[in-house]
Amino acid sequence: MPATPATCAEATQSAPGPSGPADSLARVTLHAEFTVEPFNPGEPGPHVTAAFDAATAAGLEVEIGPFGTAIEGDDELVVETVATILRASLAHGATRVSVQVQTADD
């Protein structure tokens, strides 16, 4: 497995950004939306509740929408939480997890 930066801050220092050197990038707020499948009519399955529980356990505000669930917060926390959501939902039977992450300013 290739070596990876331990934190988002390290990643931004090691890779150039779109507008200049990486060290010019500041910490940002990220907005992430995720959808966990399969869809079960009626009550959400354990794969869906595991994803929700992972997001709330991180201390993030969780917004449930008609097509997905959203979280927002510090870049480090959001990236770590998305990884936890993926692990938890897949471990509980998810067949697909779609994730979209963007800066909160977008």
C-alpha positions as CSV (number, residue, x, y, z in Angstrom):
1,M,0.0,0.0,0.0
2,P,1.5,3.4,-0.9
3,A,2.3,5.9,1.9
4,T,-0.4,8.5,2.5
5,P,-0.3,11.7,4.4
6,A,-1.6,11.3,8.0
7,T,-3.8,14.5,7.8
8,C,-5.5,16.8,5.4
9,A,-3.1,19.5,6.5
10,E,-0.1,17.4,5.5
11,A,-1.8,16.6,2.1
12,T,-2.3,20.3,1.4
13,Q,1.4,20.9,2.2
14,S,2.7,18.2,-0.1
15,A,0.5,18.9,-3.2
16,P,0.2,22.2,-5.2
17,G,-3.2,23.8,-5.2
18,P,-5.1,25.1,-8.3
19,S,-4.0,28.7,-7.6
20,G,-0.5,28.2,-6.3
21,P,1.7,26.4,-3.8
22,A,0.0,24.1,-1.3
23,D,1.3,26.0,1.7
24,S,-1.0,28.9,0.7
25,L,-4.1,26.7,1.3
26,A,-5.9,27.3,4.6
27,R,-8.1,24.8,6.5
28,V,-11.5,24.9,5.1
29,T,-15.0,23.8,5.9
30,L,-16.2,20.9,3.9
31,H,-19.8,19.8,3.1
32,A,-20.3,16.1,2.4
33,E,-23.4,14.4,1.1
34,F,-23.8,10.6,1.1
35,T,-26.3,8.1,-0.1
36,V,-26.3,4.5,1.2
37,E,-27.9,1.7,-0.8
38,P,-29.8,-0.5,-1.1
39,F,-32.9,1.4,-0.4
40,N,-35.4,-0.5,1.8
41,P,-39.0,0.6,1.8
42,G,-40.3,1.4,5.2
43,E,-37.6,1.5,7.8
44,P,-33.9,2.2,7.0
45,G,-31.7,-0.9,7.1
46,P,-28.8,-1.4,9.4
47,H,-26.4,-0.1,6.7
48,V,-28.2,3.2,6.7
49,T,-28.4,3.6,10.5
50,A,-24.7,2.7,10.8
51,A,-23.8,5.5,8.5
52,F,-26.1,8.0,10.4
53,D,-24.7,6.8,13.8
54,A,-21.1,7.3,12.5
55,A,-21.9,10.8,11.5
56,T,-23.6,11.8,14.7
57,A,-20.9,10.1,16.8
58,A,-18.3,12.5,15.2
59,G,-20.3,15.4,16.7
60,L,-21.3,16.7,13.3
61,E,-24.8,18.1,12.6
62,V,-26.5,15.6,10.3
63,E,-29.1,16.8,7.8
64,I,-31.3,14.1,6.4
65,G,-32.7,14.9,3.0
66,P,-34.9,13.1,0.4
67,F,-32.0,11.8,-1.6
68,G,-29.2,11.7,0.9
69,T,-27.6,12.8,4.1
70,A,-25.4,15.8,4.6
71,I,-22.7,16.7,7.1
72,E,-20.5,19.8,7.3
73,G,-17.5,20.8,9.4
74,D,-13.7,21.1,9.6
75,D,-11.9,19.4,6.7
76,E,-10.0,17.0,9.0
77,L,-13.2,15.9,10.8
78,V,-15.3,15.6,7.7
79,V,-12.6,13.5,5.9
80,E,-12.2,11.2,8.9
81,T,-16.0,10.9,9.3
82,V,-16.6,10.0,5.7
83,A,-14.1,7.2,6.0
84,T,-15.9,6.0,9.1
85,I,-19.3,6.2,7.4
86,L,-17.9,4.1,4.5
87,R,-16.5,1.4,6.8
88,A,-19.7,1.3,9.0
89,S,-22.2,1.2,6.2
90,L,-20.3,-1.4,4.2
91,A,-19.8,-3.6,7.3
92,H,-23.6,-3.5,7.8
93,G,-24.6,-4.6,4.3
94,A,-24.4,-1.5,2.1
95,T,-23.9,-2.5,-1.6
96,R,-23.1,1.1,-2.7
97,V,-22.2,4.3,-0.9
98,S,-22.1,7.5,-3.0
99,V,-20.2,10.4,-1.5
100,Q,-19.8,14.0,-2.8
101,V,-17.5,16.4,-0.9
102,Q,-17.1,20.1,-1.7
103,T,-15.9,23.2,0.1
104,A,-18.7,24.9,2.0
105,D,-18.2,28.0,-0.1
106,D,-19.3,26.2,-3.3
